[in-house]
Amino acid sequence: MFAFSRKRSPLLTWRRLGYRRFCSGRLGFLSSSDESEVPTLGRKVLETFTEEFEIGSRLITFETGKIARFANGSVVMGIEETKVLSTVASSKGDGVRDFLPLTVDYQEKQYAQGVIPTTFMRREGAPKERELLCGRLIDRPIRPLFPAGFYHEVQVMASVISSDGKQDPDVMAANATSAALMLSDIPWGGPIGVIRIGRIYGQFVINPTMDELSLSDLNLVYACTRDKTLMIDVQAREISERDLEAGLRLAHPEAVKFIEPQIRLAAKAGKAKKEYKLSLVTDSTQEKIRSLAESPIETVFTDPTYGKFERGEALDRITKDVKKVLEEECDEESLKVLPKVVDNVRKKVVRRRIIKEGLRVDGRRLDEVRPLHCESGTYPILHGSSIFSRGDTQVLCTVTLGAPGDAQRLDSLVGPPTKRFMLHYSFPPFSINEVGKRGGLNRREVGHGTLAEKALLAVLPPENDFPYTVRVNSEVMASDGSTSMATVCGGSMALMDAGIPLREHVAGVSVGLVSEVDPDSGIIKDYQILTDILGLEDHLGDMDFKIAGTRKGVTAIQLDIKPAGIPLDIICESLEPALKGRLQILERMEQEINAPRTQDDRNAPRITTLKFSNDSLRRLMGPQGSLRKKIEQETGARIAVSDGALTIVAKNQTVMEKAQEKVDFIIGRELEIGGIYKGVIASIKEYGAFVEFNGGQQGLLHISELSHEQVSRVTDVVSVGQEVSLMCIGQDVRGNVKLSLKATLPQSKFEGKILLVEDSDVPPEKQTPNVWASVGDISNCQENRNPIPESPISKDDSTKYSPPTILIRSAAECDAQESSAGQKFSQKNGTTIQSDSKSRPFPVPQNVEGCDSPISDTDLSLRKMVTCSTPLAEKQKVKGDEAACGSKCESDIGANLVRLGDRFTAKVHQIRAHGLVLELGNGIRGMYRFEANGRRDFEVGKELRVECSSFSSKGIPVMSLLKDE
């Protein structure tokens, strides 16, 4: 060992002695080259392969080798700035199963458009509906091209790397997946080409942009191999079958242009196809099981009386019988593949009978539609409902209307941000008599619901005419084939039942195909097209061609196939029987309901849209929407605000009226001459009153518009804070809104200045001719008073009533008025008449027979008509009248002449929380307040003897009970 001093020597160091520094606890000698050479970072070169080509004036690129290099196959497809990555991988297992476990995952992450997700965790969550639909769009054309017996797990993952919003990435992902499968070692019968076709003003557009699609009446996605069709997906606005066929024939050669670049790319960078183990059944096993099962299976299928479940039970018994025979023979190999081989035998029997004999399982003709049952308005309390049955297939469709704010928000990279029409399809397990769990989004349910949604969207009114959110729920009650097309029919009837103005009905039918193929060449030798296929015919046939539309044309199509392609000619030939079946269904639907139903029931839901300025809407919302929430809580209505429009959704007309009344009070309405508005007296002037109404607007109620009678003081009729109903009668020269109270009151039944007012609650009395009486005859006559239309209310009562338009004056006001009237009369006539509070004499009007003294118009306004021999509804005895008149006299009570101490026989009109409303006679009402620990066992209509003990602040008589009578 060497000894070292603490002081470092320039000559003796670790490096100079030839030692390396400590590394992992060891010492090592340092080579002479380590001191002179400095390591540099190496450069890795990524070998990439690219194919560029042009389709529809768009430059398209396929690129591989730069990213996702460990995947079995990976390709990035680009159009301008939109890039989509697709990768494929296959499991290394033995693939011992009887189906192909193919999984396709499509994902759109928000980074592709430079946006952070708005979710709580700020990251993408479960797959959205659009992602599931794009995954199905990729799955449907590639699945039929995997070889028979290839049951290894395959996973396709497609994701959008960047998006400029111009191109829809779904078609790009399908083409990128085809290219990735070509580069991988997975056996696959591709490549394929997928193209989108639009039509703008009658001209077809290849690979349209999103802006062009918004103008197009056709959205056609077409997938194919070189000579056969694999998939069709269409959304259209009633395109004719002839134009649709022209679009399909244009799409095929354009889609084929995607095939050659994929072949060239695979030649450069593709892997050799790997020998995977195929799960195939030997010919001897197939023949053995066929000989045991074919004859009994054919017996079941030749009997059309079997239903779906009866037929299934019979086939299960056959399978069990064959299984017993194989178990007795200990044939383990045949037992493993028994279900699959029996299913193949069923398939051959059914297909042979259809092709050779033209006979279907249920005995129908090839172009015959099953019996239909249509029913609309099944549940009247719902906004809209219907039941549609075709054979054993049955769906229940319901419609729910909502405000524009209820629209579904979409977080997709392309397309509109919201969706106002939604159709949700549900396939519960009980519809096929099975047990299962109800989970989240299901690919099949989303796909079927979207197909029906596309079909119905074409006939909905434009958003400007019908800006409401619509949700259709389709609940499958029983399934035996084509429930998605039944959803289209049921949904159309339910929408009309809800009163939505559809242009016309939409119906759908599913068309199937059974073909016979030459095993050597793969060419179809013979085939039959089936209309309205059963579930079994869908399972055992070659295609499921769903076509929906109106009488004018097609609105939606979805084609799924099982073999590795079908010639386009056969597809186009299927359009004609589909049209015939669709017309039959439409005729039956129109017999049930042929026009949108009118909502005349007050219990039916109501929706209204009102236009307001942004300032008015902000006033309605209040701080953080507090006013809107308050209205919703008080009325039960739902309020939505968007783009200067206010939408109110109510469950019935009563709720709608309450909500509109509250909105009108806050915001106001557009003023109309002749319109009735509620307002509050803000201030009173000598010439009238200023009223605050219609959401804060000010109007002038002139003194001349207070009453049909002459009014000397504004306060005689209205008071500050009083709520009144007024009519808008125009504007004055200064621009003030002119309001009228008398225009809302009933007109006089007599000419002149005397007005008779009828109470809405009291039936009008039959009037007899009125004559003026002389002063000396007043004590022997009866007075006809004006009833007051409004009922009084206690201050403690929370129920709101409009105050009376004519106030009952207090005793002091009555004395002052009569005194002034008597002095005025005496000055004009030179005579003096003493006023007796008990006899209540009046001066004689001018120009009345038997009267010598004139009287002014002002005096007339202060008088009541005095009639003789006029029948009264109720006659009241007035205490003291007998002494004043010298004879027994009953006098009717007038509004201005109720005095303290007057006694009445009153009837109980209403019972309130704190007292009674009493009918005193001729429509005049008073009130009685309950006493503490006093009597409260009153009944409406019961007569009580009462006495006027005081007046309220508004001049309403306050009565007390007479205990001594």
PERAFEN-V23155 format. One record per backbone hydrogen bond with DSSP energy under -0.5 kcal/mol. NH is the residue of the N-H (numbers start at 0). CO is the residue of the C=O. E is the energy in kcal/mol with one decimal. If there is no record, write none. Layout:
NH/CO/E
NH/CO/E
This chain:
8/11/-0.6
12/10/-0.7
16/12/-2.2
17/14/-1.0
18/13/-2.4
19/27/-5.0
22/25/-1.6
25/22/-1.0
29/17/-2.5
30/28/-0.5
33/30/-0.5
34/30/-0.6
35/31/-0.5
35/32/-0.6
36/32/-2.2
45/43/-0.6
46/44/-0.6
47/45/-0.7
48/63/-2.7
50/61/-2.5
52/59/-2.4
54/57/-2.1
57/54/-1.1
59/52/-3.4
60/77/-1.9
61/50/-2.6
62/75/-1.9
63/48/-2.2
70/67/-0.6
71/87/-0.9
72/87/-1.3
74/85/-2.1
75/62/-3.0
76/74/-0.5
76/83/-2.6
77/60/-2.0
78/81/-2.1
79/58/-0.6
81/78/-2.0
82/80/-0.6
82/161/-2.2
83/76/-2.5
84/158/-2.8
85/74/-2.4
86/156/-2.4
87/72/-2.3
88/154/-1.7
90/152/-2.5
96/94/-1.4
100/98/-0.7
101/99/-1.9
102/100/-0.5
102/153/-2.5
104/155/-3.1
105/103/-0.5
106/157/-2.2
108/106/-0.6
108/159/-0.5
111/108/-1.8
112/109/-1.6
113/110/-1.4
114/109/-1.9
121/118/-0.7
131/127/-2.1
132/128/-2.4
133/129/-2.5
134/130/-2.0
135/131/-2.0
136/132/-2.0
137/133/-1.5
138/134/-2.3
139/135/-2.5
140/136/-0.6
141/137/-1.1
142/138/-2.1
143/139/-0.6
144/141/-1.1
145/142/-1.5
149/146/-1.8
150/148/-1.0
153/100/-1.7
154/88/-2.6
155/102/-3.2
156/86/-2.4
157/104/-3.2
158/84/-2.7
159/106/-1.7
160/82/-2.1
160/158/-0.6
161/82/-1.5
162/111/-2.2
168/166/-0.5
170/167/-0.5
171/167/-0.6
172/168/-2.5
173/169/-1.6
174/170/-2.0
175/171/-2.4
176/172/-2.1
177/173/-1.8
178/174/-2.0
179/175/-2.3
180/176/-2.3
181/177/-1.7
182/178/-1.6
183/179/-1.3
188/144/-2.1
192/223/-2.3
194/221/-2.5
196/219/-2.9
197/204/-3.0
198/217/-0.6
199/202/-2.7
200/198/-0.5
202/199/-1.7
204/197/-3.1
206/195/-2.5
209/165/-2.4
212/208/-2.2
213/209/-1.4
214/210/-0.6
214/211/-0.9
215/211/-0.7
215/212/-0.5
216/198/-2.2
218/234/-2.2
219/196/-2.7
220/218/-0.5
220/232/-2.9
221/194/-2.7
221/219/-0.5
222/230/-2.4
223/192/-1.9
224/227/-2.4
228/565/-3.1
229/222/-2.6
230/222/-1.6
231/558/-0.8
232/220/-2.1
233/556/-2.4
234/218/-1.5
235/554/-2.6
236/216/-2.0
237/235/-0.7
238/553/-2.1
243/239/-2.4
244/240/-2.2
245/241/-1.7
246/242/-2.1
247/243/-2.2
248/244/-2.3
249/245/-1.4
250/246/-2.0
251/247/-1.7
252/248/-0.7
253/249/-1.1
254/250/-2.4
255/251/-1.9
256/252/-0.7
256/253/-0.5
257/254/-1.7
258/255/-1.8
259/255/-0.7
260/256/-0.6
261/257/-0.9
262/258/-1.9
263/259/-2.4
264/260/-2.3
265/261/-2.4
266/262/-1.8
267/263/-1.3
268/264/-2.6
269/265/-2.1
270/182/-2.2
273/184/-2.5
275/273/-1.2
278/148/-3.1
279/277/-1.4
285/281/-2.1
286/282/-2.4
287/283/-2.2
288/284/-2.3
289/285/-2.4
290/286/-2.1
291/287/-1.0
292/288/-2.0
293/289/-2.5
296/292/-1.9
297/293/-2.4
298/294/-1.6
299/295/-1.6
300/296/-2.1
301/297/-1.3
302/299/-1.1
303/301/-0.8
305/302/-1.2
310/306/-2.4
311/307/-1.8
312/308/-2.5
313/309/-2.0
314/310/-2.1
315/311/-2.1
316/312/-1.9
317/313/-1.6
318/314/-2.1
319/315/-2.2
320/316/-2.1
321/317/-2.3
322/318/-2.1
323/319/-2.0
324/320/-1.6
325/321/-2.2
326/322/-2.4
327/323/-2.0
328/324/-1.5
329/325/-0.6
329/326/-0.6
330/325/-2.2
331/329/-1.3
334/330/-1.7
335/331/-1.6
336/332/-0.9
337/334/-0.7
340/336/-2.5
341/337/-2.7
342/338/-1.9
343/339/-1.8
344/340/-2.2
345/341/-2.4
346/342/-2.2
347/343/-2.3
348/344/-2.3
349/345/-2.5
350/346/-2.4
351/347/-2.2
352/348/-2.0
353/349/-1.9
354/350/-2.5
355/351/-2.7
356/351/-0.5
356/352/-1.4
357/352/-0.7
357/353/-0.7
358/352/-1.6
359/363/-0.8
362/359/-1.2
367/364/-1.3
372/388/-2.2
374/386/-1.8
376/384/-2.6
379/377/-0.5
381/378/-1.8
382/398/-0.5
383/398/-0.9
385/396/-2.1
386/374/-2.9
387/394/-2.2
388/372/-2.6
389/392/-2.6
390/370/-2.7
392/389/-1.9
393/477/-2.6
394/387/-2.3
395/474/-2.6
396/385/-2.4
396/394/-0.5
397/472/-2.1
398/383/-2.7
399/470/-2.5
401/468/-2.7
405/402/-2.0
406/403/-1.6
407/418/-2.4
409/416/-3.7
418/407/-2.1
421/419/-0.5
421/469/-2.6
423/471/-2.9
424/422/-0.6
425/473/-2.5
427/425/-0.5
430/427/-1.4
431/428/-1.8
432/429/-1.3
433/428/-1.8
438/436/-0.8
445/441/-2.9
446/442/-2.4
447/443/-2.6
448/444/-2.3
449/445/-2.2
450/446/-1.9
451/447/-2.0
452/448/-2.2
453/449/-2.5
454/450/-1.8
455/451/-1.9
456/452/-1.9
457/453/-0.8
458/455/-1.3
459/456/-0.8
464/461/-0.6
465/461/-2.2
468/401/-1.8
469/419/-3.0
470/399/-2.4
471/421/-3.0
472/397/-2.5
473/423/-2.9
473/471/-0.5
474/395/-3.0
474/472/-0.6
475/425/-2.2
475/473/-0.6
476/393/-2.1
476/474/-0.6
477/393/-1.9
478/430/-1.9
485/481/-1.3
486/482/-1.8
487/483/-1.4
488/484/-1.8
489/485/-2.8
490/486/-2.8
491/487/-2.0
492/488/-1.8
493/489/-2.3
494/490/-2.2
495/491/-1.7
496/492/-2.2
497/493/-1.5
498/495/-1.4
499/494/-2.0
501/499/-2.4
502/458/-1.6
506/548/-2.5
508/546/-2.2
510/544/-2.8
511/529/-2.8
512/542/-0.7
513/527/-2.2
515/525/-3.3
517/522/-2.8
518/516/-0.5
521/517/-2.6
524/515/-3.0
525/515/-1.3
527/513/-2.4
529/511/-2.3
530/365/-2.9
531/509/-1.7
532/509/-1.0
537/533/-1.9
538/534/-2.0
539/535/-2.6
540/536/-1.3
541/512/-3.2
542/512/-0.6
543/559/-2.8
544/510/-2.9
545/543/-0.8
545/557/-2.7
546/508/-2.3
547/555/-2.7
548/506/-2.7
549/552/-2.4
553/238/-3.6
554/547/-2.7
555/547/-1.8
556/233/-1.9
557/545/-2.1
558/231/-2.6
559/543/-1.8
559/557/-0.5
561/541/-2.4
562/541/-0.6
564/562/-2.0
565/228/-2.0
569/566/-0.6
570/566/-1.3
571/567/-2.5
572/568/-2.0
573/569/-1.3
573/570/-0.6
574/571/-1.0
575/572/-0.7
576/572/-0.7
577/573/-1.4
578/574/-1.8
579/575/-1.9
580/576/-2.2
581/577/-2.2
582/578/-2.2
583/579/-1.6
584/580/-1.8
585/581/-2.5
586/582/-2.0
587/583/-1.5
588/584/-2.3
589/585/-2.4
590/586/-1.1
591/587/-0.9
591/588/-0.6
592/588/-2.3
596/495/-2.9
599/597/-1.2
603/600/-1.5
605/649/-2.9
607/647/-2.1
609/645/-3.2
611/643/-2.1
616/612/-2.1
617/613/-2.3
618/614/-1.9
619/615/-1.9
620/616/-2.4
621/617/-2.0
624/621/-1.9
625/622/-1.4
626/620/-1.3
627/620/-1.2
628/624/-2.3
629/625/-2.1
630/626/-2.3
631/627/-2.3
632/628/-2.2
633/629/-2.3
634/630/-2.3
635/631/-2.0
637/648/-2.7
639/646/-2.4
641/644/-2.3
644/641/-1.4
645/609/-3.5
646/639/-2.9
646/644/-0.5
647/607/-2.7
648/637/-2.8
649/605/-3.1
652/601/-2.7
655/651/-1.8
656/652/-2.5
657/653/-2.0
658/654/-2.3
659/655/-2.7
660/656/-2.2
661/657/-1.9
662/658/-2.4
663/659/-2.9
664/660/-1.7
665/661/-1.5
666/662/-3.3
667/662/-1.0
673/727/-3.2
674/671/-2.4
676/725/-3.0
678/723/-2.6
679/691/-2.4
680/721/-2.2
681/689/-2.8
682/689/-1.5
684/687/-3.5
687/684/-0.6
688/700/-2.6
689/682/-2.5
690/698/-3.0
691/679/-2.8
692/690/-0.6
692/696/-2.7
693/677/-0.8
694/664/-0.6
696/692/-1.9
698/690/-2.1
699/736/-3.3
700/688/-3.5
700/698/-0.5
701/699/-0.8
701/738/-0.6
702/686/-2.4
704/701/-1.9
705/702/-1.2
715/712/-1.2
716/713/-1.8
717/713/-2.2
720/680/-2.6
721/718/-1.9
723/678/-2.3
725/676/-3.2
725/723/-0.5
726/739/-2.4
727/674/-2.2
728/726/-0.5
728/737/-2.6
729/737/-0.8
731/735/-2.0
734/731/-1.7
736/697/-0.6
737/729/-3.2
738/699/-2.8
738/736/-0.5
739/726/-1.8
740/704/-2.5
741/704/-2.3
743/740/-1.3
744/741/-1.2
754/752/-0.5
756/754/-0.6
766/764/-0.5
776/773/-0.9
777/774/-1.2
779/776/-1.1
780/777/-1.7
781/866/-2.0
783/864/-1.5
784/782/-0.7
786/756/-0.8
786/784/-0.6
788/786/-0.5
796/793/-1.0
802/722/-0.6
806/715/-0.8
808/806/-0.6
813/809/-2.0
814/810/-2.4
815/811/-2.4
816/812/-2.4
817/813/-2.6
818/814/-2.5
819/815/-2.3
820/816/-2.3
821/817/-2.5
822/818/-2.3
823/819/-2.1
824/820/-1.9
825/821/-2.4
826/822/-2.1
827/823/-1.5
828/824/-1.8
829/825/-1.6
830/825/-0.6
833/831/-0.5
835/833/-0.6
836/834/-0.6
839/835/-2.7
847/844/-0.7
850/847/-2.0
859/855/-1.5
860/856/-1.7
861/857/-0.7
861/858/-0.8
862/859/-1.3
866/781/-1.9
866/864/-0.5
870/868/-0.5
878/876/-0.5
880/877/-1.6
883/879/-1.6
884/880/-2.7
885/881/-1.9
890/875/-1.4
896/893/-0.9
900/947/-2.9
901/898/-1.8
903/945/-2.5
905/903/-0.8
905/943/-2.6
906/918/-1.9
907/941/-2.0
908/906/-0.6
908/916/-2.9
909/916/-1.6
911/909/-0.6
911/914/-2.9
915/927/-2.9
916/909/-2.4
917/915/-0.5
917/925/-2.9
918/906/-3.1
919/917/-0.7
919/923/-3.1
920/923/-0.9
923/920/-1.8
925/917/-1.8
926/956/-2.3
927/915/-2.1
929/913/-2.2
933/930/-2.2
937/935/-1.7
940/907/-2.7
941/938/-1.8
943/905/-3.2
945/903/-2.4
945/943/-0.6
946/959/-2.3
947/901/-2.7
948/946/-0.6
948/957/-2.5
949/957/-1.5
951/955/-2.4
954/951/-2.0
957/949/-3.2
958/926/-3.0
958/956/-0.6
959/946/-2.3
961/944/-2.4
962/960/-0.7
